[in-house]
């Protein structure tokens, strides 16, 4: 439903299968979710992809510092 280089937006991304499909199809994409654990799971899924970026402040929210 999109052409290459178009933007795919998923506002309730959950496990982010939409982002994964968009990435594999050469689409730019943005994913959002309110549940922090979902976001962390998504980060693990995409952390090895070229261009991956996650705000460091978000990455450490709710984690204890030792």
C-alpha positions in Angstrom: 0.0 0.0 0.0 3.0 2.3 0.0 5.7 3.1 -2.5 9.4 2.8 -1.7 10.8 5.7 0.3 7.3 6.6 1.6 6.7 6.8 5.4 4.9 4.1 7.3 3.5 5.3 10.7 2.3 2.8 13.4 0.9 4.7 16.4 0.1 1.5 18.5 3.0 -0.7 17.4 3.0 -3.4 20.1 5.5 -6.0 18.8 6.2 -3.8 15.8 5.7 -6.3 13.0 4.6 -3.4 10.8 8.0 -1.7 11.3 9.8 -4.9 10.5 7.8 -5.4 7.3 8.4 -1.7 6.4 12.1 -2.1 7.0 12.3 -5.2 4.8 10.3 -3.5 2.1 12.6 -0.5 2.0 10.1 1.9 3.5 10.9 4.6 6.1 8.9 4.1 9.3 8.1 5.5 12.7 6.6 3.4 15.5 5.1 4.6 18.8 3.7 2.8 21.9 2.7 3.9 25.3 3.9 0.7 27.0 7.5 1.0 27.8 8.2 -2.7 27.9 6.9 -3.0 24.3 9.3 -0.2 23.3 12.2 -2.0 24.9 11.3 -5.3 23.1 11.1 -3.4 19.8 14.5 -1.9 20.5 16.0 -5.3 21.0 14.5 -6.5 17.7 16.0 -3.5 15.7 19.2 -2.8 17.6 21.3 -4.6 15.1 19.8 -2.8 12.1 21.8 0.0 10.4 20.6 3.4 11.4 19.0 2.2 14.7 18.7 5.0 17.2 16.9 5.2 20.6 16.9 8.1 22.9 19.3 7.2 25.7 17.0 8.9 28.3 14.2 6.6 27.2 16.4 3.5 27.2 17.1 3.9 30.9 13.6 4.9 32.2 12.5 2.6 35.0 15.8 0.8 35.2 17.7 0.8 38.5 21.1 2.4 38.4 23.9 0.5 40.2 
